[in-house]
């Protein structure tokens, strides 16, 4: 464990987001912006992670109530220096890393490089084509940084500087506490700037270092919905590139969303418009057709997920064919060679080897044996209005179309259920069960007319 504490600034209102929600709780890749920054902080194994909150802070505190984070309040928004000062009582390590809650893509390796600087003050900086809106890094004739000037306080010459402050610092903790007490709000915004500590360190002839992020976009801050959408696409494109570099075939890396962790074995292919959420594992030769949504699911080798299917909380066996337009809900597990076809919904069900339900059925709270055929329009009636009940269909059963199975009920192995039946009692093995009214014909009957 390193002798370091981390402060994350997350108190801003985010007025330009045009939202009542705290800015750091808006989502990137399916998770709050702050979540990404917390993960980066945790990668350093610090002693403490202190989050400075303010606007709508109860929303943030409630979301992280099960975490080990320490929260402090910034009641008034008086600048970054003032925000950091609220956290100093919790600093117990020799060095302090300061991160921003609205800069979600900062890479762990970038902050690691910054923390490994041996200087009294280290700043993560970046040279950009358009520095508008950022504080500028001012260097002396020897190229040594001695000051950061915010844009509103910069003259025309300094505004031409392309090296910017990302807002991320690593500072000797004793010096940080000392410098925070010396901050003044004598500037255009009448705020206490954390950036002034660079000039304080320079005036005291202390060592100042800079480091750069390893990726160009990772220090991008979020101020409005447009920037959020742009960073989302950049982030998603990089995620797609990582999968492609590992051997995954992706039809269009600009049309895929990964909102969690996707682990792929060899020769996986993914078509356009697919969304992956939570933890998803795809086995060898898995094929995902277009516009599929998969959440917290394992899909085993040689299975195909047809277009427009939704799968959540399931384990899909090898050599399965799911969809198109299938919905697989949590608690479902299929074995080998299972087929679930178009407009079939399956929930909390196990399907044994070779089972198939090819069309227009609902199968909920059921145990389906091997080589079972579930005909089109079949429904397991699992809910009595108060409780769920289970349907058991044993091996080699044939369920005719448009059958209702009123749970709890067991269909014995090798039996056949005639189409159009409503089954309310257990069916013995190796027979035919049917439940129909006698067909009648009314001669001369006239249809109603408008």
Residue, then its C-alpha position, 0 to 999 in steps of 0.5 A: x500500500x502506498x503512503x498516499x491519500x486521494x481527494x476527489x472533487x465532486x461538489x460542483x453543480x454542473x449548471x450547464x448539464x441542465x439537470x437536477x442530478x449532480x453532474x458526477x452522477x451522470x453516466x458514462x458507459x452505464x456508470x456514474x462519472x464519479x464511479x470511474x474516478x473512484x476506480x482509478x483512485x482505488x487502483x493506487x491502493x491509497x490509505x484514504x479516498x475522500x470525496x468532496x461533495x456539495x450540490x445534491x450531495x445526499x444523492x451521491x452519499x446514498x449511492x455510495x453508502x455501502x462503500x468505504x469512501x469518506x465524504x466531506x461537504x463543501x457548503x459554499x462553492x468558493x473554488x477548487x482550493x476551498x474544496x480541497x481545504x474541506x478534506x485536509x482533516x482526513x489526510x494522514x499520508x505523506x502525499x495527496x493526489x487530487x482528482x476531479x469527479x467530472x474527469x472520468x476517463x483518467x487512466x490509472x497508469x497516468x495517475x501512477x506516473x504522476x504519483x511517482x514524481x519525486x517533486x514537492x508538487x506534480x501537475x498533470x498537464x497536456x498540450x492541446x490545439x485549442x486550450x480555451x477554458x483551461x488554465x495555462x502552464x507558464x514556464x520560465x526561460x529554462x522550461x521550468x513550470x512556475x505558475x498556472x494562470x486561469x483563462x479569465x486572468x490571463x493576458x493575450x500572450x498567455x492565452x496563446x499557451x497550448x499547455x493546459x492544467x488538467x486539474x489533477x495534482x499530486x502534492x506533499x501533504x504537509x506543503x498542501x496544508x500550508x499552501x491552502x491557508x495562504x490562498x487568496x480569492x483576489x482574481x477574476x472569479x473571486x475564488x480560491x484557486x488550487x492552482x496557486x500552489x504552483x506559484x507558492x512552490x516556485x517562490x519557495x524554490x521547491x521542486x515542481x514536476x509535470x506529467x502527461x496523460x498516456x491518452x489524449x482524451x483521458x483528461x477531458x472534463x464534462x461540462x454539458x450533455x454534448x461533451x458527455x455524448x462525445x466522450x461516450x463515443x470516444x470511450x466506446x470506440x477505445x473499448x471496441x478497439x481493445x476487443x478487436x486487438x484481442x481477436x474479436x470481429x466487430x462489424x462497426x466499432x462505432x456502433x457498439x456500447x460496452x457498459x461493463x466488462x466483456x470477456x471474449x474467447x477466440x473467434x467471437x463476432x459482434x454485429x452492429x448496434x449491440x449493447x453489453x452491460x455488467x459482466x458478460x462472457x462470450x465463449x469460442x466462436x460465439x456470434x452476436x447478430x445485430x441490435x442484441x442487448x446482453x446483461x450479466x450473462x455467460x454465453x458458451x462456445x459455438x452459440x448464436x444470438x440472433x438479432x434483436x434478442x435481449x438476454x439478462x442474468x442467464x447462462x447460455x450453453x454451448x451450441x445454442x441458438x437464441x432468437x431472433x427477438x427472444x427475451x431471456x430473463x434472469x435465472x435462466x440456464x440452458x444446456x447444449x443444443x438448445x433453441x429458443x426462437x422468435x418472440x419466446x420469453x424465458x424466465x427462471x427456467x432450466x432447459x436441458x440438452x436439445x430442448x427447443x421452443x421455437x415460436x411465440x411462447x412464455x416459459x417461466x419458473x420451469x424445468x425443461x428436460x432434454x429433447x423437449x419440444x415446446x409448441x408455438x403459443x405455449x404458456x406456463x401459467x406460473x402466477x396465481x396472483x399471489x405466488x409463483x409456481x413451477x412447471x416440470x416437463x420431463x425428457x422427450x415431451x412434445x407440447x402441442x401448440x397453444x397449450x396452457x400448463x397451469x402450474x404447479x404441474x409435472x408432465x411425465x417423460x415421453x408424453x404428448x400434450x395435444x394442441x390447444x389443451x389446458x393442463x391442470x393436473x400432472x400427466x403420466x409418462x408415455x401417453x397423450x393428454x388433451x383437454x378440449x371442448x367438442x367441436x360443434x358447427x352452427x349452420x346459417x350463422x351470420x357475422x355481425x356487421x358494422 
